[in-house]
Each structure stands twice: as C-alpha cells, then as structure tokens.
C-alpha cells in the first residue's frame, strides 16, 4: 500500500480542480440551506414533535445523497476509461486495490467536507435561536455519525458505478439507480403483497435489516446498533472488492 497516499493526494487535487465538485458543492449547499430555512419557518409557526435536525437528516436520505454522491464519484474511473489512461494506470507498478482505495478515499473525504460544512447552519441556529429546544444535540451528533458511516457505502457505490461505465453520464445514472434501490427499494418491496408470503419471510427479514431510514432513526435517537455498523462496513468492503475485480476483469479482457 506504499502508493496509496500518492494516489490519494493526486485524486484530492484533481477533485479540487474539477468543475463537477464545485457544482455539487454549490447545488448541495444551496438546496440544504433552502431546506433548513424552510424547516425553521415550519418550526417557528407551530410546535413539532421532533427537532429540526431530525427532519434535516431525513432529507439527506430522501434528496441530498442523490446530488452529492454521483457528482463527486462519476469521474473516478469513467473519465480514465474515456481518455484511455485507465489501462496505463493499472499496468504501472501500482496495484488495482491501491488505485481503487485512493480514488475512493479522496471522494469520501470530499463527501465528509461537504457535509461538515452544513454544521455552520446549526451553529447559526444555536447562536441566534432563543429556544434551545430547536437544537437537539443528541440528534445532531447521531445524525452526523450516521452520515459518516452510511457515506462509506454510498460513496463506494458511486465509485463502483464509475468503474462500470465508459462516460460520466452513464456513471451518474447507474449510481442514481443503485442508490435508489438501496434507499427506497427495500421499503417499496416490503410494501408489496408478494413479499407477504410466508415462504419469503427470510427475504423480508433481510430487506427489513437493510432499511436505511430505520438506521437513521436509531442513530438520531442515540442508538448505535452494531448490526447497522456491520451492514455498512461489510457493504462497503464488498462493493470495493467488486470494483477491484471488475477493473481487473476489464484489464484482462483488453
């Protein structure tokens, strides 16, 4: 892994000069700032059962993740393949694993940086709000921990999609589709009548275990379930392994 940090530094520099990174940042911060303002208006008009942070983080799964992940990962490998430099990179004295981990780590750090910037919204709320009930620190900390943990898998999916595609547009669409299946597909499939069959109970249990909205609810209440951590850590590892195998298979095919 001696080349890992060299690749990581290079990828971070490339992301920082990439137009799509700043596009993702501008769109993301604008949308999240607008949503945060809307939530504060709702809470100022009538009392709510939950804190603004709880609804803010739920919107992360419902909307924001579909902006930030594809836009920061779609160029990871698809641009290398389009320009014809991927084969050259993989045939240098650098392992495929080092390349995948370097690109993945750079995208994940940018992901954390963008989400970390939203902490300023809650700082402003803490500084100017007269009602401390608007800022539930337990929900706030749990929400950011969930963002960091779930982001491991979400970014890995984006990098995997980029490794499958030959251009950025296809990588973006594939990433969106995979994220939609993970975030909404499990819940939608559990609501079908077909899944209520007794013979499919093990499948129902597996899909229920993978419901990311339930994971967020637990984290927001301060419940750090090791099963949730296992889900994201193993999911991330498997996705990255598939990315490595996919790239090596393409290299052998070429």
Residue pairs with C-beta under 8 A, 6 or more apart in sequence:
1 97
1 98
1 101
3 93
3 94
3 95
3 98
3 102
4 98
4 101
4 102
4 105
5 102
6 102
7 94
7 98
7 99
7 101
7 102
7 103
8 102
8 105
8 106
10 102
11 76
11 102
11 103
11 105
11 106
11 107
12 106
12 109
12 110
14 106
15 21
15 72
15 106
15 107
15 110
18 75
20 71
20 72
20 74
20 75
20 168
21 71
21 72
21 110
23 71
24 67
24 68
24 71
24 72
24 114
25 114
25 117
27 67
27 71
28 64
28 67
28 68
28 114
29 114
29 117
29 118
31 63
31 64
31 67
32 56
32 59
32 64
32 118
32 121
33 121
35 56
35 59
35 63
36 52
36 56
36 118
36 121
39 52
39 55
39 56
40 52
40 125
40 134
42 48
43 52
43 134
48 55
50 139
51 133
51 134
51 135
51 136
51 139
51 140
52 125
52 134
52 135
53 122
53 135
53 136
53 139
53 140
53 143
53 220
54 136
54 139
54 143
54 220
56 143
57 139
57 143
57 146
57 147
57 216
57 220
58 213
58 216
60 143
60 147
60 216
61 183
61 212
61 213
61 216
62 183
65 154
65 179
65 183
66 176
66 179
66 180
68 111
68 114
68 115
69 111
69 154
69 155
69 157
69 158
69 175
69 179
70 158
70 161
70 171
70 172
70 175
70 176
70 179
71 172
72 107
72 110
72 111
72 114
72 155
72 158
73 107
73 155
73 158
73 159
73 161
73 162
73 171
73 175
74 158
74 161
74 162
74 165
74 168
74 171
74 172
74 175
75 162
75 168
75 171
76 103
76 104
76 107
76 158
76 159
76 162
76 163
76 171
77 86
77 103
77 159
77 162
77 163
77 165
77 171
77 247
78 162
78 163
78 165
78 166
78 167
78 168
78 170
78 171
79 168
80 86
80 89
81 165
81 166
82 166
82 167
82 168
86 247
86 250
87 251
87 254
89 99
90 96
90 99
90 247
90 248
90 251
91 251
96 244
96 247
96 248
96 251
97 244
99 247
100 159
100 163
100 240
100 243
100 244
100 247
101 240
103 159
104 155
104 156
104 159
104 240
104 243
107 155
107 158
107 159
108 151
108 152
108 155
111 151
111 154
111 155
112 148
112 151
115 144
115 147
115 148
115 151
119 144
122 135
122 140
125 134
125 135
126 135
129 135
138 220
138 221
138 222
139 220
139 221
141 222
142 219
142 220
142 221
142 222
142 223
142 224
143 216
143 219
143 220
145 219
145 224
146 215
146 216
146 219
146 220
149 219
149 228
149 229
149 232
150 212
150 215
150 216
150 232
152 232
152 233
152 236
153 182
153 232
153 235
153 236
153 239
154 179
156 235
156 236
156 239
156 240
156 243
157 175
157 178
157 179
157 182
157 239
158 171
158 175
158 179
159 239
159 240
159 243
160 178
160 239
160 240
160 242
160 243
160 246
161 171
161 172
161 174
161 175
161 178
162 168
162 171
162 175
163 243
163 246
163 247
164 170
164 171
164 174
164 246
165 171
165 174
182 210
182 212
183 212
183 213
186 207
186 208
186 210
186 211
186 212
187 211
187 213
189 195
189 207
190 204
190 207
190 208
190 211
194 200
195 203
195 204
195 207
196 204
208 214
209 227
209 231
210 231
215 225
215 228
215 231
218 224
218 225
218 228
219 228
